[in-house]
Each structure stands twice: as structure tokens, then as C-alpha cells.
Amino acid sequence: MTALPTRRVAVITGGGRGIGFAAARMLAAQGDRIVLVDLDGELAQASAARLAAEAGVEAAGLKADIAASADVACMAEVVLAQFGRIDVLINSAAVLDDKLFLASGPDDWRRIIDVCLHGPMHVLHAVLPGMVDRRYGRVVCMASDAARFGQARLSYYAAAKAGVIALVKSIAQEIGASGVTLNVVSPGATNTELRQQREASLLKQMGEEKYKRRQQTVVRMYPLGRIGEPEDVAAAVVFLASDQAAWITGQVLSVNGGFAMP
């Protein structure tokens, strides 16, 4: 087994908040150096400063649009110039929509697919060559149980995330001999800022009484009696990014409070 580098360098896209930031905090707590990449550069920098203060590790925040290949190439160059390598990559950047498929159109689809599928492809294409050359790397991409089982009003988001699953499995087969691992974490409903924004929109559309009934219905679908918190999902991400998971690759781990048990 390839030796674990000391003070690894971890890049987390969508790392300014939500599951990405929760994972970054856990990685920082164990001594990894952290680079948070987010479309909101000020948020990324503020979150990185918070990590540095909390954990005493080197942390940086970078602005990048992962849907733009030029942005991703520039981001990778900056990280390599400052930190020398990338050992861990967590792809957690995402956007959501809330439309019936027949009420949506190509512009809606394009936005979701550009961020949720093309984005991880751009980042993987930029980061993986260095990992393969060094014969060490841990990659975790975020999907969704919507991708595994389908979900009304999230059809093209689910399609993009299903593409991420297929992408990760395929690349894991191609580069497995290098010792680089790629896996997917597939969350159920998780109390992130992104979900809170979607829920606020639903509340406005549905009204308080109808929305409250919907909330109760959603919670009843989870045997553990609650939706997830970012830390619930981040713990699985951090495990798959560890050397304890060195013989796990091309796998999809649902972290969903029992919502689905395939």
C-alpha cells in the first residue's frame, strides 16, 4: 500500500458551505491542508480563514466556476504553485432546480448538467494526472439518491448525478493500478444551505399549512426519524478519503437515514 503523505493537500469544490465545508473541517482536524473552491470566492476565503483559526492548518479559498474548464485549469495551477500537489479531491459543488420535467427546457437542463456533471469532469481531468503520476490519490464525488432511484421535480438533476456515478466507476477501472481510488457518496435529504433555499421556495409556493404537511411526510420516509445533517454525510466522505479505505474504489455509498435500502 502506498504510504500516506504527511499533511495531505485536500481540494474541496463547493467547499464554502454545506457538506463540502463539513468534510473540510473534519479533514483539517486531522491535519490535512485545505483548499476550498467555490463560485463565491469571498465565502471560500472566509470559510478557509475559519478552518485555519479552528484547526491551525494551512487553508486557502479560491473562486472558480467548475462549469468552465479554463477556471478549473487556473485553479489547479494555483493550488499546485502554492501547495505542490493535490492528494485528496472532494467534488461537492452543485446546484438544484425544482421543476417538473415537462415544465423545464434546455436552458434549465444545461445549467444543471454543466455544474453537476461537466463540472466534476473538468476537475477530475485537471487533478487526476498528478495523482496517477504520484501513485496516490483519494477522490470522492457527491451524487444523490435521486440519481439511484429517481425523484419527481429533480429529473435532470438526478440524470446529471447518475452520470457522475457512471463516470466515477469508469475512471476507477481505468486508473486503479495507480493506487488512486475514486468513490461516490450518495446522500438522502440533507439540511444544507442549498436544500434550505429550495425549501424556502417550496414554502412560498405551497403556503405554510400544506408545506408543514409535506415536511411531516418527508420525515416519515426516513426510518431514523430525521433528515441528515452535513456532518452525517461528511463523515462518510472523510472515511472514503482515508487510507482505511485504500481497497475501496468504484463504489457508491448511500448515506440516507434508511430512506432507501437497495
ZAMIVEX-465919 format. One record per residue (C-alpha): residue number from 1; z, y, x. Coordinates in steps of 0.2 Angstrom, whole numbers, plus 5000, padded with zeros to 4 digits. Each point is the difference from the previous one (the first is absolute). Layout:
@num:NUM&Z:Z&Y:Y&X:X
...
//
This chain:
@num:1&Z:5000&Y:5000&X:5000
@num:2&Z:4995&Y:5017&X:5006
@num:3&Z:5016&Y:5010&X:5006
@num:4&Z:5005&Y:5014&X:4988
@num:5&Z:4997&Y:5017&X:5008
@num:6&Z:5015&Y:5011&X:5003
@num:7&Z:5001&Y:5015&X:4988
@num:8&Z:4985&Y:4996&X:4991
@num:9&Z:4988&Y:5013&X:4993
@num:10&Z:4998&Y:4999&X:4981
@num:11&Z:4987&Y:5009&X:4990
@num:12&Z:5003&Y:5002&X:4981
@num:13&Z:4987&Y:5007&X:4989
@num:14&Z:5006&Y:5008&X:4984
@num:15&Z:5017&Y:5001&X:5010
@num:16&Z:5006&Y:5017&X:4994
@num:17&Z:5009&Y:4992&X:4985
@num:18&Z:5002&Y:4985&X:4990
@num:19&Z:4998&Y:4982&X:5006
@num:20&Z:4992&Y:5006&X:5016
@num:21&Z:5015&Y:5012&X:5005
@num:22&Z:5013&Y:4987&X:4995
@num:23&Z:4991&Y:4987&X:5012
@num:24&Z:5000&Y:5014&X:5013
@num:25&Z:5018&Y:5003&X:4999
@num:26&Z:5004&Y:4981&X:5002
@num:27&Z:4988&Y:4999&X:5015
@num:28&Z:5008&Y:5015&X:5008
@num:29&Z:5017&Y:4993&X:4997
@num:30&Z:4995&Y:4986&X:5011
@num:31&Z:4994&Y:5011&X:5014
@num:32&Z:4981&Y:5001&X:4996
@num:33&Z:4991&Y:5016&X:5003
@num:34&Z:4992&Y:5007&X:4985
@num:35&Z:4984&Y:5009&X:4995
@num:36&Z:4999&Y:5005&X:4982
@num:37&Z:4982&Y:5004&X:4994
@num:38&Z:4998&Y:5009&X:4983
@num:39&Z:4988&Y:5011&X:4991
@num:40&Z:5014&Y:5012&X:4999
@num:41&Z:5003&Y:5004&X:5018
@num:42&Z:5015&Y:5011&X:4997
@num:43&Z:5008&Y:4986&X:4991
@num:44&Z:4996&Y:4988&X:5014
@num:45&Z:5008&Y:5012&X:5013
@num:46&Z:5015&Y:5003&X:4989
@num:47&Z:5003&Y:4981&X:4997
@num:48&Z:4997&Y:4997&X:5019
@num:49&Z:5013&Y:5013&X:5005
@num:50&Z:5012&Y:4991&X:4988
@num:51&Z:4997&Y:4983&X:5008
@num:52&Z:5003&Y:5008&X:5017
@num:53&Z:5016&Y:5008&X:4995
@num:54&Z:5006&Y:4984&X:4991
@num:55&Z:4995&Y:4987&X:5012
@num:56&Z:4998&Y:5009&X:5017
@num:57&Z:4983&Y:4993&X:5002
@num:58&Z:4984&Y:5009&X:5005
@num:59&Z:4990&Y:5004&X:4984
@num:60&Z:4985&Y:5010&X:4995
@num:61&Z:4991&Y:5005&X:4984
@num:62&Z:4982&Y:5002&X:4999
@num:63&Z:4988&Y:5006&X:4987
@num:64&Z:4985&Y:4989&X:4996
@num:65&Z:4989&Y:4995&X:4986
@num:66&Z:4998&Y:4981&X:5002
@num:67&Z:4985&Y:5001&X:4988
@num:68&Z:4991&Y:5009&X:5014
@num:69&Z:4995&Y:4990&X:5015
@num:70&Z:5000&Y:5015&X:5012
@num:71&Z:5018&Y:5005&X:4995
@num:72&Z:5005&Y:4982&X:5004
@num:73&Z:4991&Y:5000&X:5017
@num:74&Z:5009&Y:5016&X:5004
@num:75&Z:5017&Y:4994&X:4995
@num:76&Z:4998&Y:4984&X:5010
@num:77&Z:4995&Y:5011&X:5015
@num:78&Z:5015&Y:5011&X:4998
@num:79&Z:5012&Y:4985&X:4999
@num:80&Z:4993&Y:4992&X:5015
@num:81&Z:5001&Y:5016&X:5010
@num:82&Z:5018&Y:5003&X:4995
@num:83&Z:5007&Y:4982&X:4999
@num:84&Z:4988&Y:4989&X:5010
@num:85&Z:4998&Y:4986&X:4988
@num:86&Z:5002&Y:4995&X:4982
@num:87&Z:5010&Y:4984&X:4997
@num:88&Z:5003&Y:5000&X:4982
@num:89&Z:4989&Y:5007&X:4986
@num:90&Z:5006&Y:5001&X:4982
@num:91&Z:4987&Y:5006&X:4987
@num:92&Z:5009&Y:5007&X:4986
@num:93&Z:4990&Y:5015&X:4995
@num:94&Z:4994&Y:5000&X:4982
@num:95&Z:4995&Y:5009&X:4984
@num:96&Z:5002&Y:4995&X:4982
@num:97&Z:4990&Y:5004&X:4984
@num:98&Z:5004&Y:4996&X:4982
@num:99&Z:4985&Y:4997&X:4990
@num:100&Z:4992&Y:4987&X:4990
@num:101&Z:4985&Y:4993&X:5009
@num:102&Z:4988&Y:5006&X:4986
@num:103&Z:5007&Y:5017&X:5001
@num:104&Z:4997&Y:5001&X:5019
@num:105&Z:4985&Y:5004&X:5010
@num:106&Z:4993&Y:4999&X:5018
@num:107&Z:5009&Y:5015&X:5006
@num:108&Z:5017&Y:4992&X:4995
@num:109&Z:4995&Y:4983&X:5008
@num:110&Z:4994&Y:5008&X:5016
@num:111&Z:5016&Y:5010&X:5003
@num:112&Z:5011&Y:4984&X:4998
@num:113&Z:4989&Y:4989&X:5010
@num:114&Z:4998&Y:5013&X:5014
@num:115&Z:5018&Y:5001&X:5002
@num:116&Z:5007&Y:4983&X:4996
@num:117&Z:4986&Y:4989&X:5007
@num:118&Z:4989&Y:5010&X:5012
@num:119&Z:5015&Y:5009&X:5007
@num:120&Z:5009&Y:4984&X:5006
@num:121&Z:4983&Y:4994&X:5007
@num:122&Z:4998&Y:5016&X:5010
@num:123&Z:5017&Y:4999&X:5007
@num:124&Z:4999&Y:4981&X:5004
@num:125&Z:4983&Y:5003&X:5009
@num:126&Z:5008&Y:5014&X:5011
@num:127&Z:5016&Y:4991&X:5004
@num:128&Z:4996&Y:4982&X:5002
@num:129&Z:4990&Y:5000&X:5015
@num:130&Z:5014&Y:5006&X:5011
@num:131&Z:5012&Y:4987&X:4992
@num:132&Z:4987&Y:4986&X:5004
@num:133&Z:4998&Y:5006&X:5018
@num:134&Z:5019&Y:5000&X:5002
@num:135&Z:5002&Y:4984&X:4991
@num:136&Z:5014&Y:5007&X:4989
@num:137&Z:5000&Y:5008&X:4983
@num:138&Z:5009&Y:4999&X:4984
@num:139&Z:4990&Y:5007&X:4985
@num:140&Z:5006&Y:5001&X:4982
@num:141&Z:4990&Y:5007&X:4986
@num:142&Z:5006&Y:5004&X:4983
@num:143&Z:4991&Y:4993&X:4984
@num:144&Z:5007&Y:4998&X:4983
@num:145&Z:5004&Y:4986&X:4987
@num:146&Z:4987&Y:5009&X:4990
@num:147&Z:4987&Y:4994&X:5012
@num:148&Z:5007&Y:4982&X:4998
@num:149&Z:5001&Y:4999&X:4981
@num:150&Z:4991&Y:5015&X:4993
@num:151&Z:5008&Y:5015&X:4991
@num:152&Z:4993&Y:5010&X:4986
@num:153&Z:4997&Y:5019&X:5004
@num:154&Z:5000&Y:4995&X:5019
@num:155&Z:4983&Y:4991&X:5000
@num:156&Z:4992&Y:5008&X:5015
@num:157&Z:5016&Y:5003&X:5009
@num:158&Z:5003&Y:4981&X:4998
@num:159&Z:4982&Y:4996&X:5006
@num:160&Z:5003&Y:5011&X:5016
@num:161&Z:5016&Y:4991&X:5004
@num:162&Z:4992&Y:4983&X:4997
@num:163&Z:4988&Y:5005&X:5013
@num:164&Z:5014&Y:5004&X:5012
@num:165&Z:5006&Y:4982&X:4998
@num:166&Z:4983&Y:4993&X:5004
@num:167&Z:4998&Y:5011&X:5014
@num:168&Z:5016&Y:4996&X:5008
@num:169&Z:4998&Y:4981&X:4998
@num:170&Z:4983&Y:5001&X:5008
@num:171&Z:5005&Y:5010&X:5015
@num:172&Z:5015&Y:4989&X:5003
@num:173&Z:4988&Y:4986&X:5002
@num:174&Z:4989&Y:5009&X:5012
@num:175&Z:5013&Y:5006&X:5012
@num:176&Z:5014&Y:4988&X:4998
@num:177&Z:4997&Y:4993&X:5018
@num:178&Z:5005&Y:5017&X:5007
@num:179&Z:5018&Y:4998&X:4993
@num:180&Z:4998&Y:5015&X:4988
@num:181&Z:5006&Y:4996&X:4983
@num:182&Z:4995&Y:5008&X:4984
@num:183&Z:5009&Y:4998&X:4983
@num:184&Z:5001&Y:5008&X:4983
@num:185&Z:5015&Y:5005&X:4990
@num:186&Z:4996&Y:5001&X:4981
@num:187&Z:5014&Y:5010&X:4991
@num:188&Z:5003&Y:5000&X:4981
@num:189&Z:5006&Y:5017&X:4992
@num:190&Z:5009&Y:5010&X:5013
@num:191&Z:5009&Y:5016&X:4998
@num:192&Z:4990&Y:5010&X:5012
@num:193&Z:4995&Y:5019&X:4998
@num:194&Z:4982&Y:4994&X:4996
@num:195&Z:5006&Y:4989&X:4986
@num:196&Z:5012&Y:5014&X:4994
@num:197&Z:4985&Y:5012&X:4999
@num:198&Z:4990&Y:4987&X:4989
@num:199&Z:5015&Y:4998&X:4989
@num:200&Z:5002&Y:5018&X:4998
@num:201&Z:4982&Y:5001&X:4994
@num:202&Z:5003&Y:4985&X:4988
@num:203&Z:5016&Y:5009&X:4993
@num:204&Z:4990&Y:5015&X:4996
@num:205&Z:4986&Y:4990&X:4992
@num:206&Z:5011&Y:4988&X:4990
@num:207&Z:5015&Y:5011&X:4995
@num:208&Z:5018&Y:4996&X:5004
@num:209&Z:5004&Y:4987&X:4987
@num:210&Z:4984&Y:4989&X:5002
@num:211&Z:5002&Y:5002&X:5019
@num:212&Z:5018&Y:4994&X:5000
@num:213&Z:4995&Y:4985&X:4990
@num:214&Z:4987&Y:4997&X:5013
@num:215&Z:5013&Y:5001&X:5014
@num:216&Z:5011&Y:4987&X:4992
@num:217&Z:4985&Y:4988&X:4998
@num:218&Z:4995&Y:5002&X:5018
@num:219&Z:5018&Y:4996&X:5006
@num:220&Z:5001&Y:4985&X:4989
@num:221&Z:4985&Y:4993&X:5009
@num:222&Z:5010&Y:4999&X:5016
@num:223&Z:5012&Y:4985&X:5001
@num:224&Z:5011&Y:5010&X:5012
@num:225&Z:5002&Y:5013&X:4987
@num:226&Z:4993&Y:5015&X:5009
@num:227&Z:4985&Y:5007&X:5009
@num:228&Z:5000&Y:5000&X:5019
@num:229&Z:5005&Y:5014&X:5012
@num:230&Z:4990&Y:5004&X:5015
@num:231&Z:5013&Y:4992&X:5011
@num:232&Z:4998&Y:4983&X:4991
@num:233&Z:4982&Y:5000&X:5005
@num:234&Z:5002&Y:5008&X:5017
@num:235&Z:5012&Y:4986&X:5005
@num:236&Z:4986&Y:4987&X:4998
@num:237&Z:4988&Y:5012&X:5009
@num:238&Z:5011&Y:5001&X:5015
@num:239&Z:5003&Y:4981&X:5001
@num:240&Z:4981&Y:4997&X:5000
@num:241&Z:4999&Y:5013&X:5014
@num:242&Z:5013&Y:4991&X:5011
@num:243&Z:4999&Y:4986&X:5012
@num:244&Z:5009&Y:4989&X:4988
@num:245&Z:4984&Y:5000&X:4991
@num:246&Z:4989&Y:4996&X:5015
@num:247&Z:4993&Y:4984&X:4992
@num:248&Z:4996&Y:5008&X:4983
@num:249&Z:4983&Y:5007&X:4998
@num:250&Z:4987&Y:5002&X:4986
@num:251&Z:5014&Y:4999&X:4987
@num:252&Z:5004&Y:5010&X:4984
@num:253&Z:5018&Y:5002&X:4996
@num:254&Z:5005&Y:5006&X:4982
@num:255&Z:5015&Y:5011&X:5000
@num:256&Z:5002&Y:5002&X:4981
@num:257&Z:5017&Y:4996&X:4993
@num:258&Z:4993&Y:4984&X:4992
@num:259&Z:4987&Y:5009&X:4990
@num:260&Z:4987&Y:4987&X:5004
@num:261&Z:5003&Y:4983&X:5008
@num:262&Z:4983&Y:4992&X:5005
//
